[in-house]
Amino acid sequence: MPERGAAPEPADVPEPEPEPGRALVRVRAASLNPVDLAIAAGRFYMDVPDPPYVAGAEAAGEVVDSLAHPPGTPVWCLAMTGSLAEVVSVPDEAVVPLPPDLGFPLAAGLGIAGLAGWMTVRERGALLPGETVVVLGAGGAVGQVAIQAARDGGAARVVAAARSDGGRERAVAAGAVVAVPTGPGLPAALKEVCRDGADLVIDTLWGEAAVAAIGALRRGGRIVQVGSAAGPSAEVAAGPFRGGRLDLRGFSIFSEAPEDVARAYRGLADAAVRGAVTMSLVGVPLADAPDAWARVASGAGGDKIVVAP
């Protein structure tokens, strides 16, 4: 990244050196995510590096050097920055070996976006079989994985909400029983399709959509907040939380313990290998990373963009 808020530019940088407690991974695929743009813009809630730096928060590839992982091991790894390169240096505990038959592009795509859909349902959301789940922003990559995670986890019904016709079509294809538009009619639509109330809401939007979904929760329901695509704030009344014994739970993969991330990634990867979770991937070469960056900024239309060095 040449400067704060700019798109990445191709450049020659020194290859990272081996360090105790860190692994060098030869990158075969690196997924682009909205968090990369937030880090670049200085809007991320955790400490971010000053430019110039190499962008990219996750990658899949082979271990080059590590005291904890044998060289040549196929892995997925989580790094705040550095994955849009031929080699990335990451903490040993941020490296997860891949199961057989999981290709590098899908392995990269399943990371930040996939775990945001999977862990919000199965871990933070604590889904129980037979429950009703509402997924907001269901046409995006995170929402589609959340729908599949809920179905695979035994949800009785998954209700989707998405802005566009295409997003709602993708949500139904992922397994939602019904998909409704976001917007002014969302509160009434959710109450109509969730007449007995929802048990769990996965919220990638925040704003008015989250307020509408909170109104559709039954007593004891919970909402997991994982993104703010619709805005950084929401005006939420306190009474329904107290009277309905509702839970609001936050999620960020960067706030999870490395061992929990590794366990969840193994579960998600196994689900992908057996076909329970799928993802639409778009591969681009590293030289086209600036154009791919712009596509993420404008919305990837439900696809997961994966860069191959």
Secondary structure, 3 states (H helix, E strand, C coil): CCCCCCCCCCCCCCCCCCCCCEEEEEEEEEECCHHHHHHHHCCCCCCCCCCCCCCCCEEEEEEEECCCCCCCCEEEEECCCCCCCCEEEEEHHHEEECCCCCCHHHHHHHHHHHHHHHHHHHHHCCCCCCCEEEEECCCCHHHHHHHHHHHHCCCCEEEEEECCHHHHHHHHHHCCCEEEECCCCHHHHHHHHCCCCEEEEEECCCHHHHHHHHHCEEEEEEEEECCCCCCCCCCCCCHHHHHCCCEEEECCHHHCCHHHHHHHHHHHHHHHHCCCCCCCEEEEEHHHHHHHHHHHHHCCCCCEEEEEC
